[in-house]
Amino acid sequence: MTERQDRINLHLVSDATGETLNSIARATVSQFEQANIIYHRWSLIRTRFQLHRVLEGIEAEPGPVLSTVVDRALRNDLESTCDRLGLPVVNVLEPVLAMLADQIGAQATARPGRQYVLDADYFRRIDAIHFVLAHDDGQAQAGIAEADVILVGVSRSSKTPTSFYLANRGVKAANVPLVPGLADPPGLETPHCPVIGLTLDAQSLIEIRRHRLKLIAQGQGAVHVKQDRGDYIDLESVRAELLWARRLCTRRGWPVIDVTRRSIEETAATVLQLMEAWHVRLDRKGVEPMSLAVSQDQ
């Protein structure tokens, strides 16, 4: 690779939080395994004074620019500077805005951060986050009836992070641990919402548990009591634990997602698909919804 290709400055210029650009950058850059990208993130750029600082940064560290700035005057200044420096600039919203304007027959409002207004969706997400906090790891069983989905699985099977990701989508996700030797989780005999199991391969689970134990030991100055339980990170014991949990899900008719090679985002997307299928099956056929025993191991 040439020196120019070895290190690329990528400027992300947003008039809001920059989450849209961050997501687009992650999705696209991940397709270039050898790329050495240096990110320069500029968020909440809404005035000429703020943009001036950005332009100085681009001139000092030249590189391509991705933008979601909707103010026409600011966009013109940004594009003029990039043109003078010979740098490509792409406003990632422009093609979509143009297409929708053509279909709707009206121009966009060009109001920065419009997607972050304090509307009903916003408060639904906040409510869902509070719900996850209150119902994490089997807590507050009495309130589980308000859940939109219940995630079950053995310890450290990504139930909590998946629940929080779903909460950011406005989904109230409760999660319940499956523990061999204890009674089946209460309140799930006739669930009012989808119950979905999460699993992963034994070796991956052991590595996650070891890392967790190490963090706990460092934070508390002592090894957590779970480390005294050899079965917690013993390969054969973990395999038996996972098999028991999967058989429980199969017996109850709960679909199971293998999260071994999935990101949290991918796991959450599959949960949403299964939730939709659960409701479609319930609405259209009027049958017992949890007979939807779909495997999501692939």
Protein Blocks (a to p, Z undefined) as FASTA:
>chain_A
ZZklmpccdddddfbeolmmmmmmmmmmmmmmkbccdddddehiabfklmmmmmmmmmmm
gcddddfbfbfklmmmmmmmmmmnopacddfklmmmmmmmmmnopacekighklmcccfk
lmmmmmmmmmmmmmgghiakllmmmpmbdcdddehilmmmmmmmmmmnopacddddddeh
iacdehilmccbdcddddddfklmmmmmmmmmmmmmmmnopacfklmmmklmgmklmmmm
mmmmmmmmmmnopacddfklacfklmmmmmmmmmmmmmmmmmmnopafklmccdffZZ
